[in-house]
């Protein structure tokens, strides 16, 4: 269920990212346009993940989650997308196709990081109830 919500937010985010990318490539090189489009999409997706995907996990505080989401998913997305677009367009793949491939590669990594670190994954205690969160860094 959570991955489905993540996917729905991601599909909308991907559309936002591709539209931004298409507009920005009119004035910027593809790798730069990808980085800016991803940055704006990361912020967009955070808002929707807060309201939909992980709305039941709010213990760490919104600013801490935003920092973690931006640091982790932003880094994965910006570096991953810019590198993939640079490599693929350098190999002759059209820019929009390269952007789509980059999104597909980064999505599962972003879900894992968000679920485990940004919002923390609940742990079940011996009686089966939720009792805590996994924290990668305190």
C-alpha positions as CSV (number, residue, x, y, z in Angstrom):
1,X,0.0,0.0,0.0
2,X,2.7,2.5,1.0
3,X,4.8,1.7,-2.2
4,X,1.6,2.3,-4.2
5,X,1.2,5.8,-2.6
6,X,4.9,6.4,-3.2
7,X,4.4,5.4,-6.8
8,X,1.4,7.7,-7.3
9,X,3.3,10.7,-5.8
10,X,6.3,9.6,-8.0
11,X,4.2,9.5,-11.2
12,X,2.9,13.0,-10.6
13,X,6.4,14.1,-9.6
14,X,7.9,12.6,-12.7
15,X,5.4,14.5,-14.8
16,X,6.4,17.7,-13.0
17,X,10.0,16.9,-13.5
18,X,9.7,16.1,-17.2
19,X,7.7,19.3,-17.9
20,X,10.3,21.4,-16.0
21,X,13.1,19.6,-17.7
22,X,11.6,20.2,-21.2
23,X,11.1,23.9,-20.4
24,X,14.5,24.4,-18.8
25,X,16.4,22.7,-21.7
26,X,15.4,25.7,-23.9
27,X,17.9,27.8,-22.0
28,X,20.2,25.3,-20.2
29,X,22.3,22.3,-21.0
30,X,20.5,19.0,-20.4
31,X,22.5,18.1,-17.2
32,X,21.9,21.5,-15.6
33,X,18.2,21.4,-16.5
34,X,17.9,18.0,-15.0
35,X,19.5,19.1,-11.7
36,X,17.1,22.1,-11.4
37,X,14.0,20.1,-12.4
38,X,14.9,17.4,-9.8
39,X,15.4,20.0,-7.0
40,X,12.0,21.4,-7.6
41,X,10.5,18.0,-7.9
42,X,12.1,16.8,-4.6
43,X,10.4,19.6,-2.8
44,X,7.1,18.8,-4.5
45,X,7.3,15.2,-3.7
46,X,8.2,15.8,0.0
47,X,5.0,17.7,0.5
48,X,2.9,15.0,-1.0
49,X,4.7,12.2,0.9
50,X,4.1,14.1,4.1
51,X,0.4,14.3,3.4
52,X,-0.1,10.9,1.8
53,X,2.6,8.3,1.8
54,X,4.1,8.6,5.3
55,X,1.5,10.7,7.1
56,X,1.5,8.2,10.0
57,X,5.2,8.7,10.7
58,X,5.8,12.1,12.1
59,X,7.9,11.5,15.2
60,X,11.1,13.1,13.9
61,X,9.6,16.5,13.2
62,X,8.9,18.0,9.8
63,X,12.1,20.1,9.4
64,X,14.3,17.0,10.3
65,X,12.3,14.9,7.8
66,X,12.6,17.6,5.1
67,X,16.4,17.9,5.7
68,X,16.7,14.1,5.5
69,X,14.5,13.8,2.5
70,X,16.3,16.6,0.7
71,X,19.7,15.3,1.6
72,X,19.1,11.7,0.8
73,X,16.5,11.6,-2.0
74,X,17.7,14.9,-3.4
75,X,21.3,13.6,-3.6
76,X,20.2,10.4,-5.2
77,X,17.9,12.2,-7.6
78,X,20.1,15.1,-8.5
79,X,23.4,13.1,-8.8
80,X,21.6,10.1,-10.4
81,X,19.6,12.0,-12.8
82,X,22.3,14.4,-13.9
83,X,24.8,11.6,-14.3
84,X,22.4,9.4,-16.2
85,X,21.2,12.2,-18.5
86,X,24.8,13.3,-19.1
87,X,25.9,9.7,-19.9
88,X,22.9,8.8,-22.0
89,X,22.7,12.0,-24.0
90,X,26.5,11.7,-24.6
91,X,25.8,8.2,-26.0
92,X,23.1,9.7,-28.4
93,X,20.0,8.9,-26.4
94,X,17.4,11.7,-26.8
95,X,17.3,14.0,-23.7
96,X,13.7,13.2,-22.7
97,X,14.2,9.5,-23.0
98,X,17.4,9.8,-20.9
99,X,15.4,11.7,-18.3
100,X,12.8,9.0,-18.2
101,X,15.4,6.3,-17.8
102,X,17.1,8.2,-15.0
103,X,13.8,8.5,-13.1
104,X,13.1,4.8,-13.3
105,X,16.6,3.9,-12.0
106,X,16.4,6.4,-9.1
107,X,12.9,5.6,-7.9
108,X,13.4,2.3,-6.0
109,X,16.5,3.7,-4.3
110,X,14.6,6.8,-3.2
111,X,11.8,4.7,-1.7
112,X,14.1,2.6,0.3
113,X,16.0,5.6,1.7
114,X,12.7,7.4,2.5
115,X,11.1,4.4,4.2
116,X,14.2,3.5,6.3
117,X,15.8,6.8,7.1
118,X,13.7,9.8,6.4
119,X,10.4,8.6,8.0
120,X,11.9,5.7,9.8
121,X,10.5,2.2,9.6
122,X,8.5,1.0,12.7
123,X,9.8,-2.0,14.5
124,X,7.5,-4.7,15.9
125,X,8.2,-5.8,19.5
126,X,7.8,-9.3,20.8
127,X,4.0,-8.8,21.1
128,X,3.7,-7.6,17.5
129,X,2.9,-4.0,18.2
130,X,4.9,-1.1,16.8
131,X,7.4,0.1,19.3
132,X,10.1,2.2,17.7
133,X,11.9,3.4,14.6
134,X,15.0,2.4,12.8
135,X,17.5,5.3,12.8
136,X,20.5,5.3,10.5
137,X,21.9,8.4,12.2
138,X,20.5,9.4,15.5
